[in-house]
Amino acid sequence: MSNRFLIIMPIVALGFLSANALAMDVQATFNELDKDSNGTLSEAEAGEDAVLHENFSQIDTDQNGQLSLDEFKQFIK
């Protein structure tokens, strides 16, 4: 199993931590995936994680072809 596939799983498992700690982990994970540091995740960047890639069109609620941090956070909830 690829390490990239497991990027999201630790965040989901951290539900018992404080909201602040979880928010920092979500931000850090988003930043790690955002290879071009433009503040959004392209479908190619989301492709680094199988779960994000498979659900990209559902996560991209405004259908602009990019995942914002807010869309990413909504998905992680």
N, C-alpha and C positions, 0 to 999 in steps of 0.2 A: 504494500500500500504506500502511495506517495506521501511524503511529508506535506506537500502542498495541499493534498486532500484534507489534511488534518488541521489546517489553519483556523477554520471556523469552530471546530469542535471544542477546543479549550474555552473559548468565549462562552459558548452555550453552557458548558459545565460549570461556569463560575457564577451561576445564578445565586448562590448563597453569599457572595461578597457584597459589599456595599455598592450602592449605585455609582458612587464616585470612582471606585476602583474598576468597576465594570466599564464605565464610560472611558476611562483611560485606556483600558485594554482594547476596546472597540476602536478608539481613535488610532492606537498604535497599529492594530491589524489593518485598518483602512489605509494608513500611511504606508505600511509595508507593501500592500498590494498596488498602491498608486505609484507605479514605477516612474511616470513622467512628472510627478508632483504637481499636477494641475488641479487637484482638489476633487477630481471625479475618477471613477473607474470605468474604463472602456470595456467593451465585451472581451477584448483580448486580455486586458489586465485581470478581469474577473475569471477568465479562463485558467488562471493559476490555481483556482480552487474549484473542484468538481461541483460542489453544492451550489456555489454562486453561478457558475456557468450554466448548470442545468435549469436554474430558476431565474436567469437574468431578465427575461422579458416580464416576468411577474413582479420582480423587485423594482424594475424601472417603471415606476408608477406614472411618471409623466411622459413615458415613451420617447425620450429624447436621445436614446442610445448611450446614455451615460448613467452611472449610479452615483448619486450624491451621497454625502455622508449621512444625511437624514434618511434617505432610502435604505442605505446599508444598516443604519441603526434600527429602523423599523423591521427589517428582515431578521436581525439578530434577536429582537424581543421574542 
